[in-house]
């Protein structure tokens, strides 16, 4: 992807995504070729990339003010629109959504994050620990069992804000070494491969500058969950 243009981060802050952002991704889904994308790159940068970077910048500032402990460089926080197709049967070259992440050090691969996903098929925000390394996943599972009160309280705080627990890829049986958790209140949590909570973002909310405050509130609601994971390792 080309280097960011001077207008890549809005000088006036996040003012919302216009409908053209979701329209672009719908059209991109039907035009998965380089020629079309190059002809419409300016639309992508103006309608999706620029407002998402502005959103990240404002949210990082708000997280700092609220003591959430997550940050990001808006020029680096957004994921590339190009797909990695090396090991995929689906060779479509472009993602049909936009995503960005905030973390403790601003890196994309850091343990513990807040993720924003803009997608005509359904937008959402998420926070927690996605695809943790095996040693970190084991540490999370141990902490879930040994500090069951803390994890339940952390999840309750997230649920109170409208979040749902992501159960994608959960094991059908208890993992090896955790058979002793059978019948406990955290047995189902121990089966998880990710520890992530998620909030849906209605399409109408994307156009509202107040989205910054909404996401900051979600980040606050996830603080105890993030702290639980960071303490576990």
NUFI-937968 format. One line per field, with one value per residue: residue number from 1; residue in three letters; chain; x, y, z of N, C-alpha, C in turn. Coordinates in nm, 2 decimals, always signed. Atoms other than C-alpha are relative to their C-alpha. Layout:
REM residues N
num NUM; ...
residu ALA; ...
chaine A; ...
n_px X; ...
n_py Y; ...
n_pz Z; ...
ca_px X; ...
ca_py Y; ...
ca_pz Z; ...
c_px X; ...
c_py Y; ...
c_pz Z; ...
This chain:
REM residues 233
num 1; 2; 3; 4; 5; 6; 7; 8; 9; 10; 11; 12; 13; 14; 15; 16; 17; 18; 19; 20; 21; 22; 23; 24; 25; 26; 27; 28; 29; 30; 31; 32; 33; 34; 35; 36; 37; 38; 39; 40; 41; 42; 43; 44; 45; 46; 47; 48; 49; 50; 51; 52; 53; 54; 55; 56; 57; 58; 59; 60; 61; 62; 63; 64; 65; 66; 67; 68; 69; 70; 71; 72; 73; 74; 75; 76; 77; 78; 79; 80; 81; 82; 83; 84; 85; 86; 87; 88; 89; 90; 91; 92; 93; 94; 95; 96; 97; 98; 99; 100; 101; 102; 103; 104; 105; 106; 107; 108; 109; 110; 111; 112; 113; 114; 115; 116; 117; 118; 119; 120; 121; 122; 123; 124; 125; 126; 127; 128; 129; 130; 131; 132; 133; 134; 135; 136; 137; 138; 139; 140; 141; 142; 143; 144; 145; 146; 147; 148; 149; 150; 151; 152; 153; 154; 155; 156; 157; 158; 159; 160; 161; 162; 163; 164; 165; 166; 167; 168; 169; 170; 171; 172; 173; 174; 175; 176; 177; 178; 179; 180; 181; 182; 183; 184; 185; 186; 187; 188; 189; 190; 191; 192; 193; 194; 195; 196; 197; 198; 199; 200; 201; 202; 203; 204; 205; 206; 207; 208; 209; 210; 211; 212; 213; 214; 215; 216; 217; 218; 219; 220; 221; 222; 223; 224; 225; 226; 227; 228; 229; 230; 231; 232; 233
residu UNK; UNK; UNK; UNK; UNK; UNK; UNK; UNK; UNK; UNK; UNK; UNK; UNK; UNK; UNK; UNK; UNK; UNK; UNK; UNK; UNK; UNK; UNK; UNK; UNK; UNK; UNK; UNK; UNK; UNK; UNK; UNK; UNK; UNK; UNK; UNK; UNK; UNK; UNK; UNK; UNK; UNK; UNK; UNK; UNK; UNK; UNK; UNK; UNK; UNK; UNK; UNK; UNK; UNK; UNK; UNK; UNK; UNK; UNK; UNK; UNK; UNK; UNK; UNK; UNK; UNK; UNK; UNK; UNK; UNK; UNK; UNK; UNK; UNK; UNK; UNK; UNK; UNK; UNK; UNK; UNK; UNK; UNK; UNK; UNK; UNK; UNK; UNK; UNK; UNK; UNK; UNK; UNK; UNK; UNK; UNK; UNK; UNK; UNK; UNK; UNK; UNK; UNK; UNK; UNK; UNK; UNK; UNK; UNK; UNK; UNK; UNK; UNK; UNK; UNK; UNK; UNK; UNK; UNK; UNK; UNK; UNK; UNK; UNK; UNK; UNK; UNK; UNK; UNK; UNK; UNK; UNK; UNK; UNK; UNK; UNK; UNK; UNK; UNK; UNK; UNK; UNK; UNK; UNK; UNK; UNK; UNK; UNK; UNK; UNK; UNK; UNK; UNK; UNK; UNK; UNK; UNK; UNK; UNK; UNK; UNK; UNK; UNK; UNK; UNK; UNK; UNK; UNK; UNK; UNK; UNK; UNK; UNK; UNK; UNK; UNK; UNK; UNK; UNK; UNK; UNK; UNK; UNK; UNK; UNK; UNK; UNK; UNK; UNK; UNK; UNK; UNK; UNK; UNK; UNK; UNK; UNK; UNK; UNK; UNK; UNK; UNK; UNK; UNK; UNK; UNK; UNK; UNK; UNK; UNK; UNK; UNK; UNK; UNK; UNK; UNK; UNK; UNK; UNK; UNK; UNK; UNK; UNK; UNK; UNK; UNK; UNK; UNK; UNK; UNK; UNK; UNK; UNK
chaine A; A; A; A; A; A; A; A; A; A; A; A; A; A; A; A; A; A; A; A; A; A; A; A; A; A; A; A; A; A; A; A; A; A; A; A; A; A; A; A; A; A; A; A; A; A; A; A; A; A; A; A; A; A; A; A; A; A; A; A; A; A; A; A; A; A; A; A; A; A; A; A; A; A; A; A; A; A; A; A; A; A; A; A; A; A; A; A; A; A; A; A; A; A; A; A; A; A; A; A; A; A; A; A; A; A; A; A; A; A; A; A; A; A; A; A; A; A; A; A; A; A; A; A; A; A; A; A; A; A; A; A; A; A; A; A; A; A; A; A; A; A; A; A; A; A; A; A; A; A; A; A; A; A; A; A; A; A; A; A; A; A; A; A; A; A; A; A; A; A; A; A; A; A; A; A; A; A; A; A; A; A; A; A; A; A; A; A; A; A; A; A; A; A; A; A; A; A; A; A; A; A; A; A; A; A; A; A; A; A; A; A; A; A; A; A; A; A; A; A; A; A; A; A; A; A; A; A; A; A; A; A; A
n_px +0.08; -0.08; -0.01; +0.12; +0.01; +0.01; +0.13; +0.04; +0.06; +0.07; -0.04; +0.11; +0.04; +0.09; +0.13; +0.09; -0.02; +0.12; +0.05; -0.09; -0.10; +0.06; +0.03; -0.13; -0.03; +0.10; -0.04; -0.13; +0.02; +0.04; -0.11; -0.13; -0.11; -0.09; +0.03; +0.11; -0.04; -0.08; +0.09; +0.09; -0.08; +0.02; +0.12; -0.04; -0.08; +0.08; +0.12; -0.03; -0.12; -0.02; +0.09; -0.03; -0.12; +0.04; +0.07; -0.10; -0.07; +0.08; +0.02; -0.12; -0.01; +0.11; -0.05; -0.10; +0.07; +0.08; -0.08; +0.03; -0.13; -0.02; -0.04; -0.02; -0.04; +0.10; -0.05; -0.04; +0.10; +0.09; -0.05; -0.01; +0.12; -0.04; +0.00; -0.11; +0.06; -0.10; +0.05; +0.14; +0.07; +0.06; -0.11; +0.05; -0.11; +0.03; +0.09; +0.12; +0.02; -0.12; -0.02; -0.11; -0.02; -0.08; -0.05; -0.08; -0.12; +0.04; -0.03; +0.12; -0.01; -0.01; +0.10; +0.10; +0.03; +0.13; +0.00; +0.11; +0.02; +0.10; +0.03; +0.14; +0.07; +0.02; -0.11; +0.00; -0.12; -0.03; -0.12; -0.04; -0.12; +0.03; -0.10; -0.12; -0.10; +0.03; -0.04; +0.09; +0.13; -0.01; +0.00; +0.14; +0.08; -0.04; +0.05; +0.15; +0.03; -0.05; +0.06; +0.13; +0.08; -0.05; +0.04; +0.14; +0.03; -0.05; +0.10; +0.13; -0.01; +0.02; +0.14; +0.08; -0.01; +0.06; -0.09; +0.02; -0.13; -0.02; -0.02; -0.06; -0.11; -0.01; -0.02; +0.12; -0.04; -0.10; -0.14; -0.08; -0.05; +0.10; +0.11; +0.04; +0.09; +0.13; +0.10; -0.01; +0.07; -0.08; -0.04; +0.03; -0.10; -0.13; +0.00; -0.01; -0.13; -0.02; +0.07; +0.04; +0.14; +0.04; +0.12; +0.04; +0.01; +0.10; -0.05; +0.03; -0.10; -0.13; +0.01; +0.01; -0.12; +0.01; -0.05; -0.13; +0.04; +0.05; -0.12; -0.07; +0.07; -0.02; -0.13; +0.01; +0.07; -0.09; -0.13; -0.02; -0.04; -0.14; -0.09; -0.01; -0.10; -0.14; -0.05; -0.02; -0.13
n_py -0.12; -0.12; -0.08; -0.08; -0.13; -0.09; -0.01; +0.13; -0.02; -0.12; -0.10; -0.04; +0.11; +0.09; -0.06; +0.11; +0.06; -0.03; +0.13; +0.04; +0.09; +0.14; +0.02; +0.04; +0.14; +0.09; +0.00; +0.07; +0.14; +0.04; -0.03; +0.04; +0.00; -0.11; -0.11; -0.07; -0.06; -0.12; -0.11; -0.05; -0.01; -0.12; +0.02; +0.08; -0.08; -0.11; +0.04; +0.11; +0.00; -0.13; -0.01; +0.10; -0.05; -0.11; +0.07; +0.06; -0.11; -0.05; +0.10; +0.02; -0.11; +0.02; +0.11; -0.05; -0.09; +0.09; +0.10; +0.13; +0.07; +0.04; -0.11; +0.04; -0.10; +0.01; +0.03; +0.14; +0.08; +0.06; +0.11; -0.01; +0.05; +0.12; +0.13; +0.09; +0.11; +0.11; +0.13; +0.00; +0.04; -0.12; -0.09; -0.14; -0.07; -0.11; +0.01; -0.08; -0.07; -0.07; +0.03; -0.07; +0.06; -0.07; +0.10; -0.06; -0.06; -0.05; +0.10; +0.08; +0.14; -0.01; +0.08; -0.09; -0.10; -0.04; +0.01; -0.06; +0.07; -0.07; +0.10; -0.01; +0.12; -0.01; -0.06; +0.03; -0.03; +0.11; -0.02; +0.12; +0.07; +0.07; +0.09; -0.01; +0.10; +0.11; -0.03; -0.10; +0.06; +0.08; -0.09; -0.05; +0.10; +0.02; -0.11; +0.01; +0.10; -0.05; -0.13; +0.00; -0.12; -0.11; +0.01; -0.02; -0.14; -0.08; +0.03; -0.06; -0.14; -0.01; +0.03; -0.11; -0.11; +0.05; +0.08; +0.14; +0.07; +0.07; +0.14; +0.06; +0.09; +0.06; +0.15; +0.07; +0.06; -0.07; +0.02; +0.09; -0.06; -0.07; +0.09; -0.03; -0.11; +0.05; -0.03; -0.13; -0.11; -0.06; +0.10; -0.04; -0.10; +0.07; +0.06; -0.11; -0.02; -0.15; -0.06; -0.12; -0.04; -0.07; -0.09; -0.04; -0.15; -0.02; -0.08; -0.15; -0.05; -0.03; -0.14; -0.10; -0.03; +0.05; +0.13; +0.00; +0.02; +0.14; +0.10; -0.02; +0.07; +0.15; +0.02; +0.00; +0.12; +0.12; -0.02; +0.11; +0.12; -0.02; +0.01; +0.14; +0.07; -0.04; +0.06; +0.14; +0.04
n_pz +0.00; +0.01; -0.12; -0.03; +0.06; -0.11; -0.05; -0.04; -0.13; +0.00; -0.10; -0.09; -0.08; +0.06; +0.02; +0.04; +0.14; +0.09; +0.06; +0.11; -0.05; +0.01; +0.14; +0.06; -0.03; +0.08; +0.14; +0.00; -0.01; +0.14; +0.10; -0.06; +0.09; -0.03; +0.09; -0.06; -0.12; +0.03; +0.05; -0.11; -0.12; -0.07; -0.08; -0.12; -0.09; -0.05; -0.07; -0.10; -0.07; -0.07; -0.12; -0.10; -0.07; -0.09; -0.12; -0.09; -0.07; -0.10; -0.10; -0.08; -0.09; -0.10; -0.09; -0.08; -0.10; -0.09; -0.07; +0.05; +0.01; +0.14; +0.08; +0.14; +0.10; +0.10; +0.13; +0.00; -0.07; +0.09; +0.07; +0.14; +0.07; +0.08; -0.07; +0.02; +0.06; +0.03; -0.05; +0.00; +0.13; +0.05; +0.05; +0.01; -0.05; -0.09; -0.10; +0.02; -0.13; -0.05; -0.14; -0.07; -0.14; -0.10; -0.09; -0.10; +0.06; +0.13; +0.10; +0.04; -0.05; -0.14; -0.08; -0.05; +0.10; +0.03; +0.15; +0.07; +0.13; +0.08; +0.10; +0.04; -0.05; -0.15; -0.06; -0.14; -0.08; -0.08; -0.09; -0.07; +0.04; +0.12; +0.05; -0.08; +0.02; -0.09; -0.14; -0.05; -0.01; -0.12; -0.12; -0.01; -0.05; -0.14; -0.08; +0.00; -0.11; -0.13; -0.03; +0.06; -0.04; +0.08; +0.14; +0.01; -0.02; +0.12; +0.10; -0.04; +0.03; +0.15; +0.03; -0.04; +0.10; +0.12; +0.07; +0.00; +0.00; +0.12; -0.02; +0.12; -0.01; -0.13; +0.00; -0.04; -0.13; -0.07; +0.05; -0.08; -0.12; -0.07; -0.03; -0.14; -0.01; +0.04; -0.10; -0.06; +0.07; +0.11; +0.09; +0.14; +0.04; +0.02; +0.14; +0.10; +0.06; -0.01; -0.11; +0.06; -0.01; +0.13; +0.00; +0.13; +0.03; +0.11; +0.11; -0.02; -0.10; +0.07; +0.05; -0.11; -0.07; -0.14; +0.00; -0.08; -0.14; -0.02; +0.00; -0.12; -0.11; +0.02; -0.05; -0.15; -0.05; +0.02; -0.07; -0.09; +0.08; +0.04; -0.11; -0.04; +0.09; -0.02; -0.13; +0.01; +0.06
ca_px +0.00; +0.12; +0.25; -0.01; -0.11; -0.11; -0.48; -0.48; -0.56; -0.83; -0.71; -1.05; -1.08; -1.33; -1.65; -1.80; -1.79; -2.01; -2.23; -1.97; -1.74; -1.97; -2.07; -1.70; -1.65; -1.97; -1.84; -1.49; -1.64; -1.78; -1.46; -1.17; -0.91; -0.62; -0.73; -1.06; -0.90; -0.64; -0.91; -1.10; -0.81; -0.88; -1.23; -1.09; -0.84; -1.10; -1.40; -1.25; -0.89; -0.88; -1.19; -1.07; -0.73; -0.90; -1.12; -0.81; -0.63; -0.93; -0.99; -0.63; -0.65; -0.98; -0.83; -0.54; -0.78; -0.98; -0.68; -0.77; -0.40; -0.42; -0.27; -0.20; -0.02; -0.31; -0.08; +0.01; -0.29; -0.50; -0.46; -0.36; -0.65; -0.45; -0.51; -0.24; -0.34; -0.03; -0.20; -0.56; -0.79; -0.96; -0.73; -0.94; -0.67; -0.86; -1.03; -1.39; -1.37; -1.14; -0.99; -0.76; -0.62; -0.50; -0.28; -0.05; +0.25; +0.06; +0.17; -0.07; +0.07; +0.07; -0.10; -0.42; -0.60; -0.90; -1.01; -1.24; -1.40; -1.59; -1.78; -2.10; -2.18; -2.17; -1.94; -1.82; -1.56; -1.38; -1.13; -0.93; -0.68; -0.70; -0.51; -0.27; +0.06; +0.03; +0.22; +0.00; -0.32; -0.21; -0.14; -0.49; -0.65; -0.46; -0.56; -0.93; -0.93; -0.72; -0.88; -1.23; -1.39; -1.17; -1.25; -1.62; -1.62; -1.42; -1.67; -1.97; -1.84; -1.81; -2.15; -2.30; -2.19; -2.36; -2.07; -2.08; -1.81; -1.66; -1.68; -1.53; -1.30; -1.38; -1.28; -1.55; -1.36; -1.14; -0.78; -0.52; -0.40; -0.72; -0.94; -0.96; -1.17; -1.46; -1.78; -1.65; -1.80; -1.51; -1.49; -1.65; -1.41; -1.11; -1.22; -1.19; -0.90; -0.94; -1.05; -1.24; -1.56; -1.74; -1.99; -2.19; -2.18; -2.50; -2.43; -2.59; -2.34; -2.05; -2.17; -2.19; -1.89; -2.02; -1.88; -1.55; -1.73; -1.91; -1.59; -1.42; -1.69; -1.65; -1.28; -1.35; -1.58; -1.30; -1.03; -1.08; -1.06; -0.74; -0.59; -0.68; -0.49; -0.19; -0.17; -0.19; +0.13
ca_py +0.00; +0.35; +0.58; +0.78; +1.10; +1.42; +1.41; +1.05; +1.16; +1.41; +1.74; +1.79; +1.45; +1.17; +1.30; +0.96; +0.72; +0.83; +0.56; +0.56; +0.36; +0.05; +0.10; +0.08; -0.25; -0.40; -0.30; -0.43; -0.77; -0.78; -0.65; -0.84; -0.73; -0.49; -0.27; -0.19; -0.13; +0.10; +0.30; +0.33; +0.36; +0.72; +0.63; +0.37; +0.62; +0.90; +0.71; +0.42; +0.46; +0.83; +0.82; +0.50; +0.65; +0.96; +0.73; +0.55; +0.88; +1.01; +0.68; +0.65; +1.00; +0.91; +0.58; +0.77; +1.02; +0.73; +0.52; +0.23; +0.15; +0.10; +0.32; +0.32; +0.51; +0.59; +0.56; +0.20; +0.07; -0.01; -0.35; -0.38; -0.42; -0.68; -1.04; -1.29; -1.56; -1.78; -2.06; -1.99; -2.15; -1.82; -1.61; -1.29; -1.03; -0.77; -0.77; -0.64; -0.47; -0.24; -0.32; -0.14; -0.24; -0.06; -0.23; -0.16; -0.07; +0.02; -0.30; -0.52; -0.85; -0.74; -0.96; -0.78; -0.55; -0.35; -0.41; -0.21; -0.38; -0.19; -0.42; -0.39; -0.75; -0.64; -0.41; -0.47; -0.38; -0.64; -0.66; -0.92; -1.18; -1.32; -1.63; -1.62; -1.81; -2.16; -2.05; -1.75; -1.95; -2.20; -1.92; -1.78; -2.11; -2.16; -1.82; -1.88; -2.18; -2.03; -1.69; -1.78; -1.49; -1.24; -1.37; -1.39; -1.03; -0.91; -1.08; -0.95; -0.59; -0.65; -0.81; -0.51; -0.29; -0.51; -0.73; -1.10; -1.36; -1.49; -1.87; -1.92; -2.22; -2.34; -2.70; -2.96; -3.12; -2.99; -2.94; -3.19; -3.10; -2.93; -3.23; -3.13; -2.83; -3.05; -2.95; -2.62; -2.28; -2.20; -2.53; -2.38; -2.09; -2.32; -2.47; -2.13; -2.07; -1.69; -1.47; -1.20; -1.00; -0.83; -0.55; -0.51; -0.17; -0.09; +0.07; +0.40; +0.43; +0.44; +0.78; +0.94; +1.12; +1.00; +0.66; +0.76; +0.79; +0.46; +0.27; +0.44; +0.31; -0.04; -0.01; +0.09; -0.20; -0.44; -0.30; -0.57; -0.84; -0.70; -0.66; -1.02; -1.15; -0.93; -1.04; -1.40; -1.39
ca_pz +0.00; -0.07; +0.20; +0.38; +0.21; +0.42; +0.45; +0.57; +0.93; +0.96; +1.12; +1.27; +1.42; +1.36; +1.20; +1.11; +0.81; +0.52; +0.35; +0.07; +0.29; +0.31; -0.05; -0.15; +0.03; -0.13; -0.47; -0.39; -0.31; -0.67; -0.83; -0.69; -0.93; -0.92; -1.21; -1.03; -0.70; -0.85; -1.02; -0.69; -0.45; -0.38; -0.27; -0.03; +0.12; +0.15; +0.27; +0.47; +0.55; +0.65; +0.88; +1.04; +1.12; +1.26; +1.48; +1.61; +1.69; +1.88; +2.06; +2.16; +2.32; +2.49; +2.62; +2.76; +2.94; +3.09; +3.19; +2.97; +2.90; +2.52; +2.25; +1.87; +1.60; +1.36; +1.06; +1.16; +1.34; +1.04; +0.88; +0.52; +0.27; +0.08; +0.18; +0.24; +0.00; +0.01; +0.21; +0.13; -0.13; -0.16; -0.38; -0.37; -0.33; -0.12; +0.21; +0.20; +0.54; +0.73; +1.07; +1.32; +1.66; +1.97; +2.22; +2.52; +2.30; +1.98; +1.80; +1.61; +1.76; +2.12; +2.39; +2.47; +2.23; +2.13; +1.77; +1.54; +1.24; +0.97; +0.74; +0.53; +0.65; +1.02; +1.20; +1.56; +1.83; +2.03; +2.32; +2.49; +2.38; +2.03; +1.92; +2.22; +2.19; +2.36; +2.67; +2.71; +2.65; +2.92; +3.16; +3.09; +3.16; +3.48; +3.60; +3.50; +3.74; +4.02; +4.00; +3.90; +4.09; +3.90; +3.56; +3.63; +3.76; +3.46; +3.22; +3.41; +3.37; +2.99; +2.97; +3.15; +2.86; +2.60; +2.51; +2.42; +2.48; +2.16; +2.15; +1.81; +1.78; +2.13; +2.21; +2.25; +2.54; +2.81; +2.70; +2.82; +3.17; +3.27; +3.32; +3.69; +3.60; +3.49; +3.67; +3.78; +3.69; +3.46; +3.27; +2.96; +2.97; +2.99; +2.65; +2.48; +2.24; +2.26; +2.55; +2.37; +2.42; +2.13; +2.08; +1.76; +1.59; +1.40; +1.06; +1.17; +1.46; +1.21; +1.08; +1.42; +1.57; +1.91; +1.81; +1.98; +2.31; +2.26; +2.18; +2.47; +2.70; +2.56; +2.63; +2.99; +3.03; +2.91; +3.14; +3.40; +3.14; +3.00; +3.34; +3.42; +3.12; +3.17; +3.53; +3.43; +3.23
c_px +0.09; +0.01; -0.12; +0.01; -0.02; -0.13; -0.05; -0.06; -0.07; +0.05; -0.11; -0.05; -0.11; -0.14; -0.10; +0.04; -0.13; -0.05; +0.09; +0.10; -0.05; -0.03; +0.13; +0.03; -0.10; +0.05; +0.13; -0.02; -0.04; +0.10; +0.13; +0.11; +0.08; -0.04; -0.12; +0.04; +0.09; -0.08; -0.08; +0.08; -0.03; -0.13; +0.02; +0.07; -0.09; -0.11; +0.02; +0.12; +0.02; -0.09; +0.04; +0.13; -0.04; -0.07; +0.11; +0.07; -0.09; -0.02; +0.12; +0.01; -0.11; +0.04; +0.10; -0.07; -0.07; +0.09; -0.02; +0.13; +0.03; +0.03; +0.02; +0.06; -0.11; +0.05; +0.04; -0.10; -0.10; +0.06; +0.00; -0.13; +0.04; +0.00; +0.13; -0.06; +0.09; -0.05; -0.15; -0.05; -0.07; +0.11; -0.05; +0.11; -0.03; -0.10; -0.12; -0.05; +0.12; +0.01; +0.12; +0.00; +0.08; +0.04; +0.09; +0.12; -0.03; +0.03; -0.12; +0.01; +0.01; -0.11; -0.09; -0.02; -0.14; -0.01; -0.13; -0.02; -0.12; -0.03; -0.15; -0.08; -0.02; +0.13; +0.00; +0.13; +0.02; +0.12; +0.03; +0.13; -0.03; +0.12; +0.13; +0.10; -0.04; +0.03; -0.09; -0.14; +0.00; -0.01; -0.14; -0.09; +0.03; -0.06; -0.16; -0.04; +0.04; -0.06; -0.14; -0.09; +0.04; -0.05; -0.15; -0.04; +0.04; -0.10; -0.13; +0.01; -0.01; -0.14; -0.09; +0.00; -0.06; +0.09; -0.04; +0.13; +0.01; +0.04; +0.05; +0.12; +0.01; +0.01; -0.13; +0.02; +0.10; +0.14; +0.08; +0.07; -0.10; -0.13; -0.06; -0.10; -0.14; -0.10; +0.01; -0.07; +0.08; +0.04; -0.03; +0.10; +0.13; +0.00; +0.02; +0.15; +0.04; -0.08; -0.04; -0.14; -0.02; -0.13; -0.04; -0.01; -0.10; +0.06; -0.02; +0.10; +0.13; +0.00; +0.00; +0.14; +0.00; +0.05; +0.13; -0.04; -0.05; +0.11; +0.08; -0.07; +0.02; +0.14; +0.01; -0.06; +0.09; +0.13; +0.03; +0.04; +0.14; +0.09; +0.01; +0.10; +0.14; +0.05; +0.03; +0.13; +0.12
c_py +0.12; +0.07; +0.09; +0.14; +0.10; +0.01; -0.13; +0.00; +0.13; +0.10; +0.04; -0.11; -0.08; +0.07; -0.10; -0.05; +0.04; -0.14; -0.05; -0.10; -0.15; -0.03; -0.04; -0.15; -0.10; -0.01; -0.07; -0.15; -0.05; +0.03; -0.02; -0.01; +0.13; +0.12; +0.08; +0.07; +0.12; +0.12; +0.06; +0.02; +0.13; +0.00; -0.07; +0.09; +0.11; -0.05; -0.10; +0.02; +0.13; +0.01; -0.10; +0.04; +0.12; -0.06; -0.06; +0.11; +0.05; -0.10; -0.02; +0.12; -0.02; -0.12; +0.05; +0.08; -0.09; -0.11; -0.14; -0.08; -0.06; +0.12; -0.05; +0.12; -0.01; -0.04; -0.15; -0.10; -0.07; -0.12; +0.02; -0.05; -0.12; -0.12; -0.07; -0.13; -0.12; -0.14; -0.01; -0.05; +0.12; +0.10; +0.14; +0.09; +0.11; -0.04; +0.09; +0.06; +0.07; -0.04; +0.08; -0.05; +0.10; -0.09; +0.08; +0.08; +0.06; -0.10; -0.08; -0.14; -0.01; -0.08; +0.09; +0.12; +0.05; +0.02; +0.07; -0.06; +0.07; -0.08; +0.01; -0.13; +0.00; +0.05; -0.03; +0.06; -0.12; +0.03; -0.13; -0.06; -0.10; -0.09; +0.01; -0.11; -0.11; +0.02; +0.10; -0.06; -0.09; +0.08; +0.06; -0.10; -0.03; +0.11; +0.00; -0.09; +0.05; +0.13; +0.02; +0.12; +0.12; -0.01; +0.02; +0.15; +0.08; -0.02; +0.07; +0.15; +0.02; -0.02; +0.12; +0.11; -0.05; -0.10; -0.15; -0.07; -0.07; -0.14; -0.07; -0.09; -0.07; -0.15; -0.07; -0.07; +0.08; -0.03; -0.09; +0.08; +0.08; -0.08; +0.03; +0.11; -0.04; +0.02; +0.13; +0.11; +0.06; -0.11; +0.04; +0.11; -0.06; -0.06; +0.11; +0.00; +0.15; +0.05; +0.14; +0.03; +0.09; +0.07; +0.02; +0.15; +0.01; +0.10; +0.15; +0.06; +0.04; +0.15; +0.11; +0.02; -0.05; -0.15; -0.01; -0.02; -0.14; -0.10; +0.02; -0.07; -0.15; -0.03; +0.00; -0.13; -0.13; +0.01; -0.11; -0.13; +0.01; -0.02; -0.15; -0.08; +0.04; -0.05; -0.15; -0.04; +0.07
c_pz +0.00; +0.13; +0.02; -0.06; +0.12; +0.06; +0.06; +0.14; +0.01; +0.10; +0.09; +0.08; -0.07; -0.02; -0.05; -0.14; -0.08; -0.06; -0.11; +0.04; -0.01; -0.14; -0.07; +0.02; -0.07; -0.14; -0.02; +0.00; -0.14; -0.10; +0.06; -0.10; +0.02; -0.08; +0.07; +0.12; -0.02; -0.04; +0.11; +0.13; +0.08; +0.08; +0.13; +0.10; +0.06; +0.09; +0.11; +0.08; +0.08; +0.12; +0.11; +0.08; +0.09; +0.12; +0.09; +0.07; +0.11; +0.11; +0.08; +0.11; +0.11; +0.10; +0.10; +0.12; +0.10; +0.06; -0.05; -0.03; -0.14; -0.09; -0.15; -0.07; -0.12; -0.14; -0.01; +0.05; -0.09; -0.08; -0.15; -0.07; -0.08; +0.08; -0.02; -0.05; -0.02; +0.04; +0.00; -0.14; -0.06; -0.04; -0.03; +0.06; +0.11; +0.11; -0.03; +0.13; +0.04; +0.15; +0.06; +0.14; +0.08; +0.11; +0.10; -0.06; -0.14; -0.11; -0.03; +0.07; +0.15; +0.08; +0.07; -0.09; +0.01; -0.15; -0.05; -0.14; -0.07; -0.12; -0.04; +0.05; +0.15; +0.06; +0.15; +0.06; +0.08; +0.09; +0.07; -0.06; -0.11; -0.04; +0.08; -0.03; +0.11; +0.14; +0.07; +0.02; +0.12; +0.12; +0.02; +0.06; +0.14; +0.09; +0.00; +0.12; +0.14; +0.04; -0.06; +0.03; -0.08; -0.14; -0.02; +0.02; -0.12; -0.12; +0.03; -0.03; -0.15; -0.04; +0.03; -0.11; -0.14; -0.08; +0.01; +0.00; -0.13; +0.03; -0.12; +0.02; +0.14; -0.01; +0.05; +0.13; +0.07; -0.05; +0.10; +0.12; +0.08; +0.02; +0.14; +0.01; -0.04; +0.11; +0.08; -0.08; -0.11; -0.10; -0.14; -0.05; -0.03; -0.14; -0.11; -0.05; -0.01; +0.12; -0.05; +0.02; -0.12; +0.01; -0.15; -0.02; -0.11; -0.11; +0.03; +0.10; -0.07; -0.05; +0.11; +0.07; +0.15; +0.01; +0.08; +0.14; +0.03; +0.01; +0.13; +0.12; +0.00; +0.06; +0.15; +0.06; -0.01; +0.08; +0.10; -0.07; -0.05; +0.11; +0.05; -0.08; +0.02; +0.13; -0.01; -0.06; +0.07
